[in-house]
Amino acid sequence: MCGIAGLIDLTSRQRPVPPGVLAAMAKALTHRGPDEDGFLEAPGIGLASRRLSIVGLKNGRQPVGNEDGRVQVVMNGEIFEYPQLRSDLSQKGHQLVRDCDTEVIPHLWEDLGVKMFDRLQGQFAFALWDANQRRLLLARDRAGIAPLFWTRQRDAEGEWLLFASEIKALLASGMVPARPDRRGIDHVFTMLAVPGPITCFENIQALMLGHYLDIQLGRSGEMAGVQDRAYWSLTFPDQGREENPSDPKPLVDRFEQLMLQAIERRLRADVPVVAYLSGGIDSSLVVKMASHLRQQPIPTFTVAIRAEGYDESGQAEAFANMLGTEHLTLTCGAKEIGGAYPRLIQAAECPVSDTCRGAILLLAQEVHQRGYKVVLTGEGSDEALGGYSWFKWNKIFSQLDRIPGLPLSQLARRLVMRFTSRGNRVPWRLMGRLYRIIGRHNAWLDMYGHTNRYKRRVYSESMLDALRNYIPYQDLGIDVAEHARWHPFHDSVWWGYRVNLPGLLLSSAGDRVTMHSSVEGRYPFLDEDLVAFLSKIHPDWKLRGLREKYLLRLLGERWLPKEMAWRKKGIFQAPFDIFFERESPAYLQQLISPESLRKTGYFDPAAVDWIRRNYRQARPRSMRRVPFEVTLSAVVSTQLWHHLFIDGTLADLPSLAVSARPPVPLAASHSL
């Protein structure tokens, strides 16, 4: 992985790039690419790269061009099939002189134009400049692993389009103001994620997964055409047309072949590759197969939460010992996670309500300190194979709909919401609009309905006014007619790929967190061929009765001890109580003080106090406590995000905000 950035003059007048802008943007991405930088600056266009050297260590500096230099590319990520692509291009007469994967892109562009996306497999975000065509392409991979953000900004003489791997590089340009977008904040409270294209920053968009931005300059003084186009989207067979053989063996054989292929691709590197190991079936299978392919155990890393009932590191350590891996367990408690939380929000660039992500940031930091640059992880399995408990809840609720034309499940859900929302009911007119937007209920809405029930109660009057007729699901671009053709289970699977992966797991636990420590995460379960295979098979092979990830467990029996293959799924988490212990950081008290809450204007201080009191009274790890915990953590993380990026005056913490006061030492810690 690397960091990329740049800008283009949309007036087509080829104005000079403002002095110092490219260097400032690149400097803000140094953590993504500490090994070297590279720049292209020409009239009206500028490209920048910060490189983390993983493939082609000696000659992979970017930008990388074709033979005559008219096409130049900066890329963040990996094209895993580059050896075959390089061979094919060489046979066609192209001259490739470097050992890096980026070099195949300008040559594929010469041959195929935008059809090159059919040949590109991997995790990538890149910018391609074709000087002859006066055309800039910005592209992002199919799973949304590699981030890319863009914005249009006017100045006295026209308009620029700026892009970067991270928003902080856009802000570092000095051309992009940091202003909050309340729609993005509402995404956090609604979906626990910011899936895009909306971000928490006004006028800054995320390029969507499987999309490219096509910027075509015109004649001098003529505004460029800017088109956001999809080259891929996740789809499923019509219900009843899924692959559903009676014999599981052919499916398990194919699954095994594709898993080995996916892992082999992600072991391709000129540096050592390690893996995260949780002790669950996903990461354990990845580690076992990777060690098999390498013909030696690969190093493994585990994080342990120092809190009763949360530490599952023993399972990972036992499996590592069985394999003989070089294994490290990082233990974290309240002090470590609380201290890392500001860095987590700085890395994610949005509120993150899940406290355990701070532990993942510390684990990535440990991987870096041990001298490694690449780590394999197990993200994507639960989304594809119904691994979350709400898939089961949804299946149980759906049993109420066996009487045609009588939607008893919806009635049951609405009754539950009415009797548990405690004066915080969602207006029925909004509920009607919601189902016109999404088409039908799905498993994720069961979870969201439980966790976000108090968001309207905690919002301030000005926040409610700003969002009065806004439904965040409208930003997801759901094709209701297409989704209606799929099995309802696959409709839920789509939500996991569209929302949870790019908006949460691949940001606050994936790319943004690992790359904050100059470590590249690789995700075998998000391999394009594997995703395509799993999308075609019948849901019964994914959720068999109430047994999640059924096909994966059948495969696991071939590689793992049987008890591990069928072990009950656990969710990695840390108790939110760690922020309320005697040694909790002082900045938390400052962030949710009435003064700070009034200053940001997002929340009602009295309602926040009500949430805090109910949270403390609820039994730990109970279902009743979950919505209080999620709401309170979202408030804390939103206030922290605002301090770090927008204002800088809410707490005694350093800030990236232009208006930030000079940092002062943290006050003595005390209990909230």
C-alpha positions as CSV (number, residue, x, y, z in Angstrom):
1,M,0.0,0.0,0.0
2,C,0.9,3.6,-0.5
3,G,-0.6,7.0,-0.3
4,I,-1.6,9.0,-3.4
5,A,-2.8,12.6,-3.9
6,G,-3.1,15.2,-6.6
7,L,-5.2,17.9,-8.2
8,I,-6.3,19.0,-11.6
9,D,-7.5,22.4,-13.0
10,L,-11.1,21.9,-14.0
11,T,-11.2,25.1,-16.0
12,S,-8.8,23.4,-18.6
13,R,-6.6,26.5,-18.6
14,Q,-3.6,24.6,-17.4
15,R,-3.0,26.9,-14.5
16,P,0.2,26.2,-12.5
17,V,-0.3,24.0,-9.5
18,P,-0.3,26.2,-6.4
19,P,3.2,26.2,-4.9
20,G,3.7,23.8,-2.0
21,V,0.4,22.1,-2.3
22,L,1.6,18.7,-3.6
23,A,4.4,18.6,-1.1
24,A,2.0,19.4,1.8
25,M,-0.5,16.7,0.7
26,A,2.3,14.1,0.3
27,K,3.7,15.0,3.7
28,A,0.3,14.3,5.3
29,L,0.5,10.8,3.9
30,T,4.0,9.9,5.1
31,H,2.7,7.2,7.4
32,R,1.2,5.4,4.4
33,G,4.5,5.5,2.5
34,P,7.6,6.2,4.6
35,D,10.0,4.6,2.1
36,E,10.0,7.2,-0.7
37,D,8.0,9.9,-2.5
38,G,7.4,10.9,-6.1
39,F,5.8,13.7,-8.0
40,L,4.5,14.7,-11.4
41,E,3.8,18.4,-11.9
42,A,2.7,19.8,-15.2
43,P,0.5,22.7,-16.3
44,G,-2.9,22.1,-14.7
45,I,-2.1,18.7,-13.2
46,G,-0.2,17.4,-10.2
47,L,0.3,13.9,-8.9
48,A,2.0,12.8,-5.7
49,S,2.9,9.5,-4.1
50,R,4.2,8.2,-0.8
51,R,5.4,4.7,-1.2
52,L,5.5,1.7,1.2
53,S,7.8,-0.6,-0.7
54,I,6.5,-4.2,-0.9
55,V,6.8,-5.2,-4.5
56,G,9.7,-4.0,-6.7
57,L,11.7,-2.7,-3.8
58,K,14.5,-1.2,-5.9
59,N,12.7,0.3,-8.9
60,G,9.1,0.9,-8.0
61,R,9.2,4.6,-7.4
62,Q,6.1,6.4,-8.7
63,P,4.7,8.0,-10.8
64,V,5.1,5.1,-13.3
65,G,4.6,5.7,-17.0
66,N,4.4,4.0,-20.4
67,E,7.2,4.0,-23.0
68,D,6.8,7.6,-24.1
69,G,5.7,9.0,-20.7
70,R,2.4,10.3,-21.9
71,V,0.5,8.1,-19.5
72,Q,1.5,8.4,-15.8
73,V,0.1,6.5,-12.8
74,V,0.3,6.7,-9.1
75,M,-1.3,3.8,-7.2
76,N,-2.0,2.7,-3.7
77,G,-2.3,-1.0,-3.3
78,E,-1.6,-4.2,-5.1
79,I,-2.5,-5.8,-8.5
80,F,-2.1,-9.4,-7.5
81,E,-2.1,-10.8,-11.0
82,Y,0.6,-8.5,-12.3
83,P,3.1,-11.3,-13.2
84,Q,0.6,-12.7,-15.7
85,L,-0.4,-9.3,-16.9
86,R,3.3,-8.3,-17.3
87,S,3.9,-11.4,-19.4
88,D,0.9,-10.8,-21.6
89,L,1.8,-7.2,-22.2
90,S,5.4,-8.0,-23.0
91,Q,4.2,-10.6,-25.6
92,K,2.2,-7.8,-27.3
93,G,5.3,-5.6,-27.6
94,H,5.1,-3.4,-24.5
95,Q,8.3,-2.5,-22.9
96,L,8.1,-3.0,-19.1
97,V,11.3,-2.1,-17.3
98,R,10.4,-2.2,-13.6
99,D,9.5,-5.0,-11.2
100,C,6.5,-3.3,-9.6
101,D,2.8,-4.0,-10.3
102,T,1.9,-0.4,-10.9
103,E,3.7,-0.5,-14.3
104,V,1.1,-2.8,-15.9
105,I,-1.7,-0.1,-15.5
106,P,-0.5,2.5,-18.1
107,H,0.2,-0.3,-20.6
108,L,-3.3,-1.9,-20.1
109,W,-4.8,1.6,-20.6
110,E,-3.0,1.9,-23.9
111,D,-4.5,-1.4,-25.1
112,L,-7.9,-1.5,-23.4
113,G,-9.0,1.9,-22.1
114,V,-11.6,1.6,-19.4
115,K,-12.0,-2.1,-20.2
116,M,-8.7,-2.6,-18.4
117,F,-10.8,-2.9,-15.2
118,D,-11.9,-6.4,-16.4
119,R,-8.2,-7.5,-16.1
120,L,-7.4,-5.8,-12.8
121,Q,-7.7,-7.9,-9.6
122,G,-6.5,-6.8,-6.2
123,Q,-6.9,-4.0,-3.7
124,F,-6.1,-0.6,-5.3
125,A,-6.8,3.0,-5.7
126,F,-5.0,4.8,-8.5
127,A,-4.9,8.0,-10.5
128,L,-4.0,7.7,-14.2
129,W,-3.2,10.8,-16.3
130,D,-3.2,10.6,-20.1
131,A,-1.5,13.8,-21.4
132,N,-2.6,13.2,-25.0
133,Q,-6.2,12.7,-24.2
134,R,-6.1,15.4,-21.4
135,R,-7.9,12.9,-19.2
136,L,-7.6,11.9,-15.6
137,L,-9.0,8.6,-14.2
138,L,-9.4,8.0,-10.4
139,A,-10.3,4.4,-9.6
140,R,-11.0,2.2,-6.6
141,D,-11.1,-1.6,-6.2
142,R,-14.2,-3.8,-6.1
143,A,-14.3,-4.4,-2.3
144,G,-13.4,-0.8,-1.3
145,I,-10.2,-1.9,0.5
146,A,-8.1,1.0,-0.7
147,P,-9.6,4.4,0.2
148,L,-9.8,7.4,-2.2
149,F,-11.5,10.8,-1.5
150,W,-12.1,13.7,-3.7
151,T,-13.5,17.3,-3.6
152,R,-14.2,20.2,-6.0
153,Q,-13.0,23.6,-4.7
154,R,-13.5,27.0,-6.3
155,D,-10.9,29.8,-6.1
156,A,-10.8,33.3,-7.5
157,E,-9.9,32.1,-11.0
158,G,-11.9,28.9,-11.4
159,E,-12.2,25.4,-9.9
160,W,-9.8,22.6,-8.9
161,L,-10.5,18.9,-8.2
162,L,-8.4,17.5,-5.5
163,F,-8.0,13.8,-4.5
164,A,-6.1,11.8,-1.9
165,S,-6.0,8.5,-0.1
166,E,-6.9,10.2,3.1
167,I,-9.0,13.3,3.9
168,K,-6.2,14.8,6.0
169,A,-4.1,15.2,2.9
170,L,-7.0,17.2,1.3
171,L,-7.1,19.4,4.4
172,A,-3.3,19.8,4.3
173,S,-3.5,21.3,0.8
174,G,-4.7,24.5,2.3
175,M,-7.4,24.6,-0.4
176,V,-10.0,22.5,1.4
177,P,-11.8,23.8,4.5
178,A,-12.7,21.4,7.3
179,R,-16.4,21.7,7.9
180,P,-18.7,19.0,9.3
181,D,-21.4,17.3,7.2
182,R,-24.2,16.3,9.6
183,R,-25.4,13.6,7.2
184,G,-22.1,11.7,7.7
185,I,-22.4,12.0,11.4
186,D,-26.0,10.6,11.1
187,H,-24.5,7.6,9.2
188,V,-22.4,6.8,12.2
189,F,-25.5,6.8,14.5
190,T,-27.6,5.0,12.0
191,M,-25.3,2.3,10.5
192,L,-22.3,2.5,12.9
193,A,-20.3,3.2,9.7
194,V,-19.6,5.8,7.0
195,P,-20.0,3.8,3.8
196,G,-19.9,6.7,1.4
197,P,-20.1,8.6,-0.8
198,I,-21.1,11.0,2.0
199,T,-18.3,11.6,4.5
200,C,-18.3,13.5,7.8
201,F,-16.7,16.5,6.0
202,E,-18.8,18.8,3.9
203,N,-18.1,18.7,0.2
204,I,-15.7,15.8,0.5
205,Q,-16.8,12.5,-1.1
206,A,-15.5,9.0,-1.0
207,L,-15.1,7.3,-4.4
208,M,-17.3,4.3,-4.2
209,L,-16.0,0.7,-4.4
210,G,-16.0,-0.6,-8.0
211,H,-16.2,2.9,-9.4
212,Y,-13.9,5.3,-11.3
213,L,-14.1,9.0,-11.7
214,D,-13.5,10.1,-15.3
215,I,-12.3,13.7,-15.7
216,Q,-12.1,14.9,-19.3
217,L,-10.6,18.4,-19.9
218,G,-11.9,20.5,-22.7
219,R,-10.8,23.6,-24.5
220,S,-9.1,26.3,-22.5
221,G,-11.6,28.0,-20.2
222,E,-14.2,25.3,-20.7
223,M,-15.2,23.3,-17.6
224,A,-14.0,19.7,-17.6
225,G,-16.5,16.9,-17.6
226,V,-16.5,14.9,-14.4
227,Q,-18.4,11.5,-14.5
228,D,-18.6,9.0,-11.7
229,R,-19.0,5.6,-13.3
230,A,-19.3,2.0,-12.0
231,Y,-17.2,-0.7,-13.6
232,W,-18.4,-3.4,-11.2
233,S,-21.2,-4.0,-8.7
234,L,-22.0,-7.0,-6.4
235,T,-25.0,-9.0,-7.7
236,F,-26.6,-12.3,-7.0
237,P,-28.7,-14.9,-9.0
238,D,-32.5,-14.5,-9.1
239,Q,-34.1,-16.4,-6.2
240,G,-34.4,-20.0,-7.1
241,R,-31.5,-19.9,-9.6
242,E,-28.7,-20.3,-7.1
243,E,-26.3,-23.2,-7.2
244,N,-27.6,-25.8,-4.8
245,P,-26.2,-29.2,-5.3
246,S,-27.2,-32.1,-3.1
247,D,-23.6,-33.2,-2.6
248,P,-21.4,-30.7,-0.7
249,K,-18.1,-32.2,-1.9
250,P,-17.9,-30.3,-5.3
251,L,-18.7,-27.0,-3.5
252,V,-16.1,-27.6,-0.7
253,D,-13.5,-28.6,-3.4
254,R,-14.1,-25.4,-5.3
255,F,-14.1,-23.3,-2.2
256,E,-10.8,-24.9,-1.1
257,Q,-9.2,-24.2,-4.5
258,L,-10.3,-20.6,-4.5
259,M,-9.2,-20.0,-0.9
260,L,-5.7,-21.4,-1.6
261,Q,-5.5,-19.3,-4.7
262,A,-6.6,-16.1,-2.8
263,I,-4.1,-16.7,-0.1
264,E,-1.3,-17.5,-2.6
265,R,-2.0,-14.2,-4.4
266,R,-1.7,-12.3,-1.1
267,L,1.5,-14.0,-0.1
268,R,3.2,-12.4,-3.2
269,A,5.6,-9.8,-1.8
270,D,9.3,-9.0,-1.7
271,V,9.0,-8.6,2.1
272,P,7.9,-11.1,4.8
273,V,4.1,-11.6,5.3
274,V,2.5,-12.2,8.7
275,A,-1.1,-12.8,9.9
276,Y,-3.5,-11.7,12.6
277,L,-4.8,-14.7,14.5
278,S,-7.9,-14.6,16.7
279,G,-8.5,-18.3,17.3
280,G,-11.8,-18.2,15.2
281,I,-12.2,-20.2,12.1
282,D,-11.6,-17.3,9.7
283,S,-8.1,-16.3,10.7
284,S,-7.1,-19.8,11.7
285,L,-7.9,-21.2,8.3
286,V,-6.0,-18.3,6.6
287,V,-3.0,-19.0,8.8
288,K,-3.1,-22.7,8.3
289,M,-3.4,-22.4,4.5
290,A,-0.7,-19.7,4.3
291,S,1.7,-21.8,6.3
292,H,0.9,-24.8,4.0
293,L,1.6,-22.7,0.9
294,R,4.9,-21.3,2.4
295,Q,5.8,-24.8,3.7
296,Q,6.6,-23.2,7.0
297,P,4.6,-21.4,9.7
298,I,4.1,-17.7,9.2
299,P,4.4,-15.3,12.2
300,T,1.1,-14.5,13.9
301,F,-0.1,-11.7,16.1
302,T,-3.0,-11.7,18.6
303,V,-4.5,-8.9,20.8
304,A,-5.8,-9.7,24.3
305,I,-8.2,-7.4,26.1
306,R,-7.4,-7.2,29.8
307,A,-11.0,-7.4,31.0
308,E,-13.0,-10.3,32.5
309,G,-15.0,-12.2,29.8
310,Y,-13.4,-10.4,26.8
311,D,-10.0,-12.1,26.5
312,E,-10.1,-15.0,23.9
313,S,-6.4,-14.9,23.2
314,G,-5.9,-18.4,24.7
315,Q,-7.5,-20.1,21.7
316,A,-5.2,-18.2,19.3
317,E,-2.1,-19.0,21.4
318,A,-3.1,-22.7,21.6
319,F,-3.5,-22.9,17.8
320,A,-0.2,-21.0,17.2
321,N,1.6,-23.4,19.4
322,M,0.1,-26.4,17.6
323,L,1.3,-24.9,14.2
324,G,4.6,-23.9,15.6
325,T,4.3,-20.2,14.5
326,E,6.4,-17.4,15.9
327,H,3.5,-15.9,17.9
328,L,3.1,-12.6,19.8
329,T,0.1,-11.6,22.0
330,L,-0.3,-7.9,22.7
331,T,-2.3,-7.3,25.9
332,C,-4.3,-4.1,26.2
333,G,-6.3,-2.6,29.0
334,A,-8.2,0.6,29.8
335,K,-5.2,2.7,29.9
336,E,-3.8,1.5,26.5
337,I,-7.1,1.6,24.6
338,G,-8.1,5.0,26.1
339,G,-4.7,6.4,25.2
340,A,-5.0,5.1,21.6
341,Y,-8.5,6.3,21.0
342,P,-7.6,9.8,19.7
343,R,-5.1,8.2,17.3
344,L,-7.8,5.8,16.1
345,I,-10.2,8.7,15.3
346,Q,-7.3,10.6,13.6
347,A,-6.6,7.5,11.5
348,A,-10.2,6.7,10.6
349,E,-11.2,10.4,10.0
350,C,-14.7,9.8,11.3
351,P,-16.3,8.9,14.6
352,V,-15.7,5.2,15.6
353,S,-18.0,4.0,18.3
354,D,-16.4,0.5,18.6
355,T,-13.8,0.8,21.4
356,C,-12.0,-2.4,20.4
357,R,-10.7,-0.7,17.2
358,G,-8.1,1.1,19.4
359,A,-6.7,-2.3,20.3
360,I,-6.4,-3.2,16.6
361,L,-4.5,0.1,16.0
362,L,-2.0,-0.9,18.8
363,L,-1.6,-4.4,17.3
364,A,-0.8,-2.9,13.9
365,Q,1.8,-0.6,15.6
366,E,3.3,-3.7,17.1
367,V,3.5,-5.4,13.7
368,H,5.4,-2.4,12.4
369,Q,7.7,-2.2,15.3
370,R,8.7,-5.9,14.7
371,G,9.8,-4.9,11.2
372,Y,6.9,-6.3,9.2
373,K,4.9,-4.5,6.4
374,V,2.2,-7.0,5.3
375,V,-0.4,-8.8,7.4
376,L,-3.2,-11.2,6.4
377,T,-6.6,-10.9,8.1
378,G,-9.9,-12.7,8.0
379,E,-12.3,-9.8,7.2
380,G,-15.1,-10.5,4.7
381,S,-16.1,-14.0,5.8
382,D,-19.0,-13.0,8.1
383,E,-20.4,-10.7,5.4
384,A,-20.4,-13.4,2.7
385,L,-21.5,-16.3,4.8
386,G,-24.0,-14.9,7.3
387,G,-21.7,-14.9,10.2
388,Y,-23.4,-12.3,12.4
389,S,-26.1,-13.0,14.9
390,W,-28.6,-10.6,13.2
391,F,-28.8,-13.0,10.3
392,K,-30.2,-15.5,12.7
393,W,-32.6,-12.9,14.2
394,N,-33.9,-12.0,10.8
395,K,-34.4,-15.6,9.8
396,I,-36.5,-16.2,13.0
397,F,-38.5,-13.0,12.5
398,S,-39.2,-14.1,8.8
399,Q,-40.8,-17.3,10.0
400,L,-43.8,-15.1,11.0
401,D,-44.4,-14.3,7.3
402,R,-45.5,-17.7,6.2
403,I,-49.1,-16.5,5.7
404,P,-49.1,-14.8,2.3
405,G,-50.1,-11.1,2.3
406,L,-49.8,-10.8,6.1
407,P,-46.5,-9.2,7.1
408,L,-46.5,-10.3,10.7
409,S,-42.7,-9.9,11.0
410,Q,-42.9,-6.2,10.3
411,L,-45.7,-5.8,12.8
412,A,-43.7,-7.6,15.4
413,R,-40.6,-5.4,14.7
414,R,-42.7,-2.2,15.0
415,L,-44.3,-3.3,18.2
416,V,-40.9,-4.0,19.7
417,M,-39.6,-0.6,18.6
418,R,-42.7,1.1,20.0
419,F,-42.4,-0.5,23.4
420,T,-38.6,-0.2,23.7
421,S,-37.8,3.2,22.3
422,R,-39.1,5.0,25.5
423,G,-40.5,8.1,23.9
424,N,-38.1,8.1,21.0
425,R,-40.3,6.8,18.2
426,V,-39.4,7.3,14.6
427,P,-42.2,9.1,12.7
428,W,-44.2,6.7,10.6
429,R,-44.0,9.0,7.6
430,L,-40.2,8.4,7.7
431,M,-40.7,4.6,8.1
432,G,-42.8,4.7,4.9
433,R,-40.1,6.5,3.0
434,L,-37.5,4.2,4.4
435,Y,-39.1,1.1,2.9
436,R,-39.6,2.8,-0.5
437,I,-35.9,3.5,-0.5
438,I,-34.6,0.0,0.6
439,G,-37.4,-2.1,-0.7
440,R,-37.7,-4.6,2.1
441,H,-36.4,-5.4,5.6
442,N,-33.1,-7.1,6.0
443,A,-30.9,-8.6,8.7
444,W,-28.8,-5.4,9.2
445,L,-31.9,-3.3,9.9
446,D,-32.7,-5.6,12.8
447,M,-29.3,-4.8,14.3
448,Y,-29.5,-1.1,13.4
449,G,-33.0,-0.8,14.8
450,H,-31.7,-2.0,18.2
451,T,-28.5,-0.1,18.4
452,N,-29.6,3.4,17.1
453,R,-33.0,3.7,18.8
454,Y,-31.8,6.6,20.9
455,K,-30.1,8.7,18.3
456,R,-33.1,11.0,17.8
457,R,-33.3,11.5,21.6
458,V,-29.7,12.5,22.0
459,Y,-29.6,14.9,18.9
460,S,-30.0,18.6,19.6
461,E,-32.9,20.5,18.1
462,S,-30.6,22.1,15.5
463,M,-29.3,18.6,14.6
464,L,-32.9,17.3,14.2
465,D,-33.8,20.3,12.1
466,A,-30.9,19.8,9.8
467,L,-31.8,16.1,9.4
468,R,-35.6,16.4,9.5
469,N,-36.4,14.8,6.2
470,Y,-33.1,13.0,5.7
471,I,-32.9,9.2,5.6
472,P,-29.3,8.1,5.4
473,Y,-30.1,4.9,3.5
474,Q,-31.0,7.0,0.5
475,D,-27.2,7.5,0.0
476,L,-26.6,3.8,-0.6
477,G,-28.0,3.8,-4.2
478,I,-30.2,0.7,-3.7
479,D,-31.7,-0.7,-6.9
480,V,-35.0,-1.9,-5.3
481,A,-36.1,-3.8,-8.4
482,E,-32.9,-5.7,-8.7
483,H,-32.8,-6.5,-5.0
484,A,-36.3,-7.8,-5.1
485,R,-35.2,-10.6,-7.5
486,W,-32.6,-11.9,-5.0
487,H,-33.2,-14.3,-2.1
488,P,-33.8,-12.1,1.0
489,F,-30.6,-13.6,2.6
490,H,-28.6,-12.2,-0.3
491,D,-30.2,-8.8,0.1
492,S,-28.7,-8.8,3.6
493,V,-25.3,-10.0,2.3
494,W,-25.3,-7.0,-0.1
495,W,-25.7,-4.6,2.9
496,G,-22.6,-6.1,4.6
497,Y,-20.5,-5.6,1.5
498,R,-21.9,-2.1,0.8
499,V,-22.0,-0.7,4.3
500,N,-20.1,-2.7,7.0
501,L,-17.0,-3.6,5.1
502,P,-16.0,-0.3,3.4
503,G,-17.7,1.9,6.1
504,L,-16.4,0.2,9.2
505,L,-14.2,-2.9,9.1
506,L,-12.0,-1.8,6.2
507,S,-11.6,1.7,7.6
508,S,-11.5,1.6,11.4
509,A,-10.0,-1.9,11.6
510,G,-8.5,-2.3,8.2
511,D,-6.6,0.0,5.8
512,R,-6.9,3.2,7.8
513,V,-5.7,1.6,11.1
514,T,-2.9,-0.7,9.6
515,M,-1.6,2.0,7.3
516,H,-1.5,4.5,10.2
517,S,1.5,2.3,11.3
518,S,2.8,1.7,7.7
519,V,1.4,-1.8,7.5
520,E,-0.6,-3.2,4.6
521,G,-3.6,-5.4,5.4
522,R,-4.5,-8.2,2.9
523,Y,-7.9,-9.9,2.8
524,P,-8.2,-13.3,1.2
525,F,-12.0,-13.5,1.8
526,L,-12.4,-10.4,-0.4
527,D,-10.7,-12.0,-3.4
528,E,-12.7,-11.3,-6.5
529,D,-13.0,-14.9,-7.7
530,L,-13.9,-16.1,-4.2
531,V,-16.6,-13.4,-3.8
532,A,-18.1,-14.3,-7.2
533,F,-18.2,-18.0,-6.2
534,L,-19.9,-17.4,-2.9
535,S,-22.4,-15.0,-4.3
536,K,-23.8,-17.7,-6.7
537,I,-24.5,-20.5,-4.2
538,H,-27.7,-21.0,-2.3
539,P,-28.1,-19.4,1.2
540,D,-28.6,-22.8,2.8
541,W,-24.8,-23.4,2.3
542,K,-24.1,-20.2,4.2
543,L,-26.7,-20.2,7.0
544,R,-27.9,-23.8,7.5
545,G,-30.7,-23.6,10.0
546,L,-29.2,-21.4,12.5
547,R,-25.6,-22.6,11.9
548,E,-23.6,-19.7,10.4
549,K,-20.8,-20.0,7.8
550,Y,-21.8,-23.6,7.1
551,L,-19.8,-24.1,3.9
552,L,-16.7,-22.6,5.6
553,R,-17.0,-25.0,8.5
554,L,-17.1,-27.9,6.1
555,L,-13.9,-26.7,4.6
556,G,-12.5,-26.0,8.0
557,E,-12.9,-29.7,8.9
558,R,-10.3,-30.5,6.2
559,W,-7.6,-28.2,7.7
560,L,-8.4,-27.6,11.3
561,P,-9.3,-29.6,14.4
562,K,-13.0,-30.4,14.2
563,E,-13.8,-28.5,17.4
564,M,-12.2,-25.4,16.0
565,A,-14.1,-25.8,12.7
566,W,-17.4,-25.8,14.5
567,R,-16.6,-23.5,17.4
568,K,-19.3,-20.9,18.2
569,K,-18.5,-17.6,16.6
570,G,-17.3,-14.8,18.9
571,I,-17.2,-11.1,18.2
572,F,-14.0,-9.3,19.0
573,Q,-14.9,-6.4,21.4
574,A,-13.7,-4.4,24.3
575,P,-15.9,-3.2,27.2
576,F,-16.9,0.4,26.9
577,D,-16.6,0.5,30.7
578,I,-12.8,1.0,30.2
579,F,-13.5,4.6,29.6
580,F,-15.3,5.0,32.9
581,E,-12.8,3.4,35.2
582,R,-10.8,5.4,37.8
583,E,-7.9,5.8,35.4
584,S,-9.9,6.9,32.3
585,P,-8.3,9.7,30.3
586,A,-9.3,13.2,31.3
587,Y,-10.1,14.2,27.8
588,L,-13.3,12.1,27.9
589,Q,-14.7,14.2,30.7
590,Q,-13.9,17.3,28.7
591,L,-15.4,16.1,25.4
592,I,-18.9,15.4,26.9
593,S,-19.1,18.3,29.3
594,P,-22.1,20.5,28.7
595,E,-19.9,23.3,27.5
596,S,-18.3,21.1,24.8
597,L,-21.6,19.6,23.8
598,R,-23.1,23.0,23.3
599,K,-20.1,24.2,21.4
600,T,-20.4,21.5,18.7
601,G,-24.2,21.7,18.6
602,Y,-24.8,18.1,17.7
603,F,-26.2,16.9,20.9
604,D,-28.6,17.8,23.8
605,P,-26.5,17.9,27.0
606,A,-29.5,16.8,29.2
607,A,-30.1,13.8,26.8
608,V,-26.5,12.8,26.9
609,D,-26.6,12.8,30.7
610,W,-29.8,10.6,30.6
611,I,-27.9,8.2,28.3
612,R,-25.0,8.1,30.7
613,R,-27.2,7.3,33.7
614,N,-29.1,4.6,32.0
615,Y,-25.9,3.1,30.7
616,R,-24.5,2.8,34.2
617,Q,-27.7,1.3,35.6
618,A,-28.0,-1.4,32.9
619,R,-26.5,-4.8,33.5
620,P,-23.1,-5.3,31.8
621,R,-23.2,-7.1,28.4
622,S,-27.1,-7.1,28.5
623,M,-29.2,-6.5,25.4
624,R,-30.8,-3.5,27.2
625,R,-27.4,-1.9,27.7
626,V,-26.3,-2.2,24.1
627,P,-28.2,0.8,22.6
628,F,-27.1,3.0,25.5
629,E,-23.5,2.0,25.1
630,V,-23.6,2.5,21.3
631,T,-25.2,5.9,21.6
632,L,-22.8,7.1,24.3
633,S,-19.7,5.9,22.4
634,A,-20.9,7.5,19.2
635,V,-21.4,10.8,21.1
636,V,-17.9,10.6,22.6
637,S,-16.2,9.7,19.3
638,T,-18.1,12.4,17.4
639,Q,-17.0,15.0,19.9
640,L,-13.4,13.7,19.6
641,W,-13.6,13.8,15.8
642,H,-14.8,17.4,15.9
643,H,-12.0,18.3,18.3
644,L,-9.3,16.6,16.1
645,F,-10.5,18.0,12.7
646,I,-12.9,20.9,13.1
647,D,-12.4,22.9,16.2
648,G,-9.5,21.9,18.5
649,T,-10.9,23.6,21.6
650,L,-12.9,20.9,23.3
651,A,-10.2,19.1,25.2
652,D,-6.6,19.2,26.2
653,L,-5.5,17.1,23.2
654,P,-3.4,18.0,20.2
655,S,-5.6,18.7,17.1
656,L,-5.2,18.9,13.3
657,A,-7.8,21.7,13.2
658,V,-6.7,25.0,11.8
659,S,-8.5,26.7,14.7
660,A,-6.8,24.5,17.3
661,R,-5.2,26.1,20.3
662,P,-1.6,24.9,21.2
663,P,-1.7,21.5,22.8
664,V,-1.3,21.5,26.6
665,P,-0.3,18.6,28.9
666,L,-3.2,16.3,29.7
667,A,-4.7,16.9,33.1
668,A,-4.7,14.3,35.8
669,S,-7.0,11.4,34.9
670,H,-10.2,10.9,36.9
671,S,-13.4,9.0,36.7
672,L,-16.3,10.1,34.6
